[in-house]
Each structure stands twice: as C-alpha cells, then as structure tokens.
Amino acid sequence: MSSVQSDSSVNSTFVRPTTFFINGFVNIPHGKYYYVFLSLVYAVTVFGNSFIMCVIYLARRLHTAKYIAVFHLAFSDLCGSSALIPKLIDMFLFDHQDVLYESCLTNMFFIYHFMNMQSLTLLALAYDRLIAICFPLRYHAIVTKTSMCLVIAVMWIFSVTYFSVNVSWVNRLSFCKTNVVDSYYCDISPIYRLACNDYSISAFFIKLTFGLLVCLPLVLIIISYSCISLALRKIAHGGDRTKAMKTLTSHLLLVAIFYLPYLSIHIVGFTTSLNPNVRVINNSLTQTIPPMLNPIIYTLKTEEVMQSIKDLYKRNKVKNIPDNHYMHE
C-alpha cells in the first residue's frame, strides 16, 4: 500500500495520492474463490455477447433499427464487463491492489460510461417497442436505421461528456487521510468520501447521476410499457396479442434484471448501513450478472434471433456439403 503523497504542482494544502489501494473483501477466508467465479462469469459474458453480435451482423433479417439497439446493448455489456472484471481479477488474484491514480480515474470513467450505455440502450429498446405496438403503421417511417444510429450517437456524446466532467471533479479533491478505497474497484462514492476538503459538488453529482441516469430512464421505460399494455388491450385477436406479448417478454426481463437489483441495493444503502463485504458481493453481482444473462435471454426468448441462428446453421451446412461429397468420391 503506497503512502499519500503531495502533488508538487499545487500548494502544500492539496494532497493527491500516487496510488489508491482497493480494499475488496475484509477478513473473508477464501475470498479469492469469489473472484474466480467472476472470471467464469466474464468468460460466459464474452462468449454470449460476441455470439449475439455475430448473429446480428451475419443475419440479414436482423439488419433493422431494433437490432442495431440490441447489438449496441451487447457491445455495451461486453465493454462494461471488460472494464471491470479483468482489472478486478488482476487486483485480487494477483495481488495488484495498488492502482495508479490516473489509471484509477480512467477505469472509473469506462465502468460508469458503459453502465450508463446499458441503461440508455434499454430505454431506446422500450421506445422502439412503444412505436412498434402503439403506432404500427408509422413504425418504419419513425424508427429507421438512421434514426436509431443517431439516437445511439447522441447517447454516446452525452455520456462521454457527463462522465468526463464527473470524473474530473476528483482532481479537485485533496486526499490527506488515507488512500484505501473500501470497494472492489475505483468506485466514485468511496473515493469522494476519502477527501479532506469540501466535496459537496461531487456528492451532488452522485445524486444527480442516480436520479438522471438510473431513475429517470426507468420511469420512462415504465411509462412506455404502461402505454404498450393499454394498446395491447385494444388488439381484438388473441393470437396477435400473444405474439406481441412474446416480443415484449425479453425486453421486460432485461429491464428487471438490470434495474431491480441496482435500485434495491441503493434503497437499502440509503436506509441502513450495509456490511462492506455484503456491499461488495451485491454490487459486483449487480454489475456482472445482467451482461451475462442478456444475450442468453435474447437468444432463448426472441423467435427472430432463434430463427436467424437456425438459418445461419443451415446455410453453413449447405456450403460444406460439396466439399464433403467430393471427399467421399
């Protein structure tokens, strides 16, 4: 664990650590096995999201606005897990818990940016379904591939700008007490609490982030699906209603898996004091399990994706038949 050192470029009252020490679990025997489990979660996440991205890229029937958003969700899941889990494995399985100050802030930015991308992409998918079911005749005119790419581009510009500003506020803090971060990664809230000077603006950013980037998208998603449920009641044919409900099931599962654990942890954190080890387990599972499950849910619950996988398999099988036949002759 490195000591906290003064930054020579600023005055003597401003202290910046050379490194942060990421604490992880506290007094848990065999805690490293949990990080081995997370490495397995990461392996499944990489395979699943890479697979769904390849299927969308190769299957022409999936080259639609909706699946541009699904592709982006898989990409965000893959990048978010890659920003978190490999670094986590390096720290706790190979005892590299001292993280350089600049590396810590960089890692913090990418983790929060891609978590935000996941949240906003779920909102984009809810918007897609809202237009498809409530305004079916105008769907292809409103939700085009160009418009969806534009929405995703705006999401990226907003998120990169927001979290660049958010993370940059750490540079305004003085860390004269300790450099030990009571978390399993460069978590912004525990780092703010290490500051000796006023961090009220930073605390405001944390509350704004939770309200603006977690609660607001969830509220808009709930409103979207409430409108969708009302529209489905007006569908006369039971078969059409059932088909529409099937297309929504996968989206609702993704929303529930992403938001419910995250909200429950924060609500409990606001009302009571969680044990640090419980917080590490809950937060890490909340950040790592949804990216692993998302491609599985989309593969198993979406008929279009399953049919595309079957078509790609048949196409590949047909291509290999002449070579095999020639070898037998």
C-alpha positions, 0 to 999 in steps of 0.5 A: 500500500503506497503512502499519500503523497503531495502533488508538487504542482499545487500548494502544500494544502492539496494532497493527491495520492500516487496510488489508491489501494482497493480494499475488496473483501475484509477478513473473508477466508477464501475470498479469492474463490469469489473472484474466480467465479467472476472470471467464469462469469466474464468468460460466459459474458464474452462468449454470449455477447460476441455470439449475439453480435455475430448473429446480428451482423451475419443475419440479414433479417436482423439488419433493422433499427431494433437490432442495431439497439440490441447489438449496441446493448451487447457491445455495451455489456461486453465493454462494461464487463471488460472494464471491470472484471479483468482489472478486478481479477488482476487486483485480487488474484494477483495481488495488484491492489495498488492502482495508479491514480490516473489509471484509477480515474480512467477505469472509473470513467469506462465502468460508469460510461458503459453502465450508463450505455446499458441503461440508455440502450434499454430505454431506446429498446422500450421506445422502439417497442412503444412505436412498434405496438402503439403506432404500427403503421408509422413504425418504419417511417419513425424508427429507421436505421438512421434514426436509431444510429443517431439516437445511439450517437447522441447517447454516446456524446452525452455520456462521454461528456457527463462522465468526463466532467464527473470524473474530473471533479476528483482532481479537485479533491485533496486526499490527506487521510488515507488512500484505501478505497473500501470497494472492489474497484475505483468506485466514485462514492468511496473515493469522494468520501476519502477527501479532506476538503469540501466535496459537496459538488461531487456528492451532488453529482452522485445524486444527480447521476442516480436520479438522471441516469438510473431513475429517470430512464426507468420511469420512462421505460415504465411509462412506455410499457404502461402505454404498450399494455393499454394498446395491447388491450385494444388488439381484438385477436388473441393470437396477435396479442400473444405474439406481441406479448412474446416480443415484449417478454425479453425486453421486460426481463432485461429491464428487471434484471438490470434495474431491480437489483441496482435500485434495491441495493441503493434503497437499502444503502440509503436506509441502513448501513450495509456490511462492506463485504455484503456491499461488495458481493451485491454490487459486483453481482449487480454489475456482472450478472445482467451482461451475462444473462442478456444475450442468453435471454435474447437468444432463448426468448426472441423467435427472430434471433432463434430463427436467424441462428437456425438459418445461419446453421443451415446455410453453413451446412449447405456450403460444406456439403460439396466439399464433403461429397467430393471427399467421399468420391 
